[in-house]
Amino acid sequence: MESVQHKVAGAREKGETIDYLAFVPDGEPTLDANIGCEMALLGALEIKTAVISNASLIWHQDVREELGQADWVSLKVDAASEDTWRRVNRPHGKLNLASIQEGMLDFARHYDGALMTETMLVNGVNDGEDDIRQVADFLARLRPDRAYLAIPIRPPAEPWARPPQEPVINRAYQVLSESVGHVEYLIGYEGNAFAFTGDVEQDLLSITAVHPMREDAVDEFLARANVDWTVVRQLVAQDRLVETEYRNHRFYLRRLR
């Protein structure tokens, strides 16, 4: 709570607009046993809360109840068949897709906030006609307010992970649109709108811990902070930031130990 208060105050001092306090940690946010308590405390700030979850624990009733406190929730639906789900998401061996799907459906029936889904298509893994139609059929039952269709646009966990070809992405959009009222693409560069709180080093480390920054985004961020690239070069030299290349762009991400 103190950490968020500090960040909010710093952002507002710099004239930043805050839409949501989003739970996007170094991993799955519902693994945090205190997430419900944290959202309750953050309510004092009178800013909407959002949780971006892979839905792996939503089969737990207490997780559903805690997520229900958020104003905006996004759930991952990369596949609707067990085999494809295991290929694309590589879940813990004790997790079961049927239980997760039932948990999502139960959550959707009782949730009165904004419910989103995100489906990331990976070339040759979950972009086949049958896989896409199975996802569309499940989303028709889930009835999210909005379904996002994504592709790998930032450095993935595996170098072989690549986006499908454009006709495949378009076909997926058309199929999902038959089942969900509002489908949107997440297939282009999302821009450089990263909030600045005044502490350049900590801001960079905080952002890149959960969101690799493209070189031009870092450059724009440094310009807003009125500093040069020295701080970035120092962080790279200290092995706290990592440089990597993906799809002809250079990215910076935090070294997670």
N, C-alpha and C positions, 0 to 999 in steps of 0.2 A: 504494500500500500504506500509506504514512504517513497519507495523507488518510483512508482508511477506518479505520485504527486509531484515529485521533483522533475520528472520528464515533462509532465503536462505544464507545469509552471514555466519551464525553460522554453518549451515550444510556443506557448502563448506569448511570452515576452518577445519572441522573434516574429510574432505575427502569423504563426502557423494555424491553419484550421484543422480541428480534430473531429473527424466523423465518427470514429469508433475507437474504443480501447480493445485491440484485437489480441487474443491469445494465440500466438504463433511461436512456440518455443523451439528449442533444439530437439525436436521429437514430437510425439503425439501429446497434445495438451491434456487429454483426459487421463493420462498416466499420473497427473498431478492430483494427489489425494485431497489437496486443499483448494481445488479450483472453484468449488461452490462457495466456500468461505471467502475466497478472494473476490469473486464477482459481487458478493453481498457487501463487502467492504468498499469496493469501487463504486457502488451505487451512490455513495456520498458525493462523488465528483459530478454527478448528473450528466454523465456522458454515456452514450449507448455502448454496449459491449458486444463483441463478436468472437466466435470461436470457429477456427478452421480445423476440422477434425478428419482423420482417415476412417472414422466410424468403427475402428477395430474393437472398442470396448462398449459400444452402445447397446449390446445385449444385456449389460448390467442395469438393473433398475435404478440404482443410485446415480449412475452416470447419466442416464436419461433425465432424471430429476434435476441434477445439477446443470446440465446443458439447457434445460428449460428456463433457467434464469436469464440466459443471454437473449439479446434483442435480435441477433442475426447469427445463424449457424449454417456452415457449409459442411456437407458430408461427401466423402469420396465414393464414387461408383464407377470404378474403372472396368469392371466386368460383372456379369451376372451368372456366370457358370463357374463351378468350383475349379476346374482345370485351368481356365484362362486367368481367373483371379489369382491362383497360386503362381502362375508364370509372371504376371505383370507386377503384382504387389509383394510377392515373396513373404507371406505372413508367417508369424510364429506357428509352429506345427500344431499347437493345441487350439488354434482359432478355427472356427467353422463358419463358412459363408452363410449357410442357411440361418444360423442363429443371429448373425450380424444383420442380415436382411430383415428378419422378423423384428429385431430391435429397432431398425430404422423405421419400419412401418408403424410400430407402436409409438415411437417418438413423434412421427409426423401426425398421427391421429390426435395427439394431445398438445402439440406445440402451437402456441399462438403468435410466435415471432415470425421473422422472415427466414424461410428455409430454402437453402440453395444446394445444388449438387455440382460436383466437378468430375468430369470424365476425361482422363488424359489418354489419348490414342498414341500407341507406339507402333511403329512400322513392323509388320510381320508378327506382332504379338497379340494384340486385341482389336485389330482394325478390320477383321473379316466381316462379311455380311451377317453371318449368324451371330457373332459376338455383339455387333452393334444392335441388331434387332432384339437380342435378349436384354441388353441394357435398356433399350427403349420400352420394352414391355414392363420391366421392373419400375422404371420412372413413371410410367402411366399409373401404376398402383401407388407409388410414393406421393405423387402430385406435388413436387416442389414448386415454389414460386418462380424459380428460375433455374435452368440447367446450363451450366457452362461446359463448353467443349474445348479442351485444351490439347496442346502438343508440347513436346520438350523444346522450350525456347531458352532455357538456361542450362548450364552444365549438369548433366544427369549423373546418377550413381554409376552407370556403366557406359563406357565409350561407344558401345554398339547401339545404344538407344537413340533412334532417329525418328523424326516426324514422318507420317505417311505422306503420300503424294496428294496434291491438291484435289484431284477428283474424288479420292477416298474421303478426305475431310468434308468435302461438300456433300457427298452422299450420306455421311454420318449425320450432318446437320439436318438434312431433309428428313431422314428417318426419325431422329429424335423430335423434330418439330411436329411430326404426326402424333406424338404421344404427350408432349409437354407444350403448354401454351407459349412459353417464352424461353427460347434457346439463344445463347450468345457465344460467340467465339472468344477464346483466349489464345489466339494463335500468332499475335504480333507482339512487337516489343511494347512493354507496358508503360514506357516513359520514365522520366527521371524525377518524379515528384516525391522525393524523400525528405522527411521532416528534419529540421536543423534545430538543435536545442542550445548550441553555444560551445559544447565540448566536442571538437572535431574528432579527436581520436576515439572517444567513447561512442560517439554517434556512428562512426564508420564500423567499429567492431560490433556494435549492437545490430546494425542493419545487416551486415554481411554474415552474421551468425545464422540468419534465417532466410536471407535473400541475396544471392550473388549479385554484385553490382557491375554493370558493364562499364567499360573504360570511360565512355562519354558521360555516363551518369556520375561517376566519381569526379570527373573534371568539372561538371556543372556544380556539383555539391561543394567542391573546394572553392570555386569562384564565389558562390554565395557566402561562404564562410570567410572570404577574403584571405585565403592562405594558399600556398603553392603545394607542389607534389612532394615536398620534403617529408611531411608526416606519413604519406603512403609508403614512400621508399623506406622510411625507418621501420614501419610496421612489417614490411616484407622482409627486411634484413633481420628483424627480431623473430621471424617465423610466426608472427601473429596474424598476418595476412598472406594469402596464397594467390599467385597469378595463374590463370589457366586460360586456354583457348577453346572456344566452342563456336562452330559455324561461322568462322572468319571474324570473330569478335574476341577481344580480351576481357576477361571477367576477374573480379577480385572477390574472394570469399574468406571468411574467418577460419583460421586453423582451429579445429575442434579437437581437443586432446582427450 
